[in-house]
Amino acid sequence: MQSFRLFRLLATGVFALAILNGCKKSETYPPLPDAVYIIANAITGPGSTASTAITNSASGKVSVSPAVGRVYVNTMKTADVTITYTLSGTAVAGVNYTAPNPMSITIPAGQWWADIKIPVINAALASNKTIVITLATATNNIQLGLGADRTYKTFTYTLTN
């Protein structure tokens, strides 16, 4: 029994040493790329069953204005980040919504996000219409979208009656 305890103690010590030895201060890791992305607000459930759904689409009634897409930076910035965007989709500017002028948004230094707000015109629809927001450029050499496939650089807002 004593030898088993001694073996267990030695094995634990060797394991702990291996873990500590695997983490070296001198190792360098590639920096996280600077990126901006657009999504709907995160939806979080109550209590211990909470879950977060992150999506690049949302919908709203034409009687509720504005249509909103939230643009985030993935790392805190010390300078403002200005993002330009384009609008497309089946909704028509001047009929279903008022296009912002200019079509840009600034995330102030020290903030994580800013909202693109598109005023919706309260008029009945024959069918649902979409407003597609596509991120076009960002200042300070920041990439659009996340990951290798640059997901979350477009956002679809569906207008309903």
Protein Blocks (a to p, Z undefined) as FASTA:
>chain_A
ZZmmmmmmmmmmmmmmmmmmmpcfkbccddddddddddddddddehjlbccdddfbdcdd
fkbccdddddddfbdcfbdcddddddedjbdghklpccdddddddddehiabdcdddddd
ddddfbdcddddddfbdehhiaededjkopakbccddddZZ
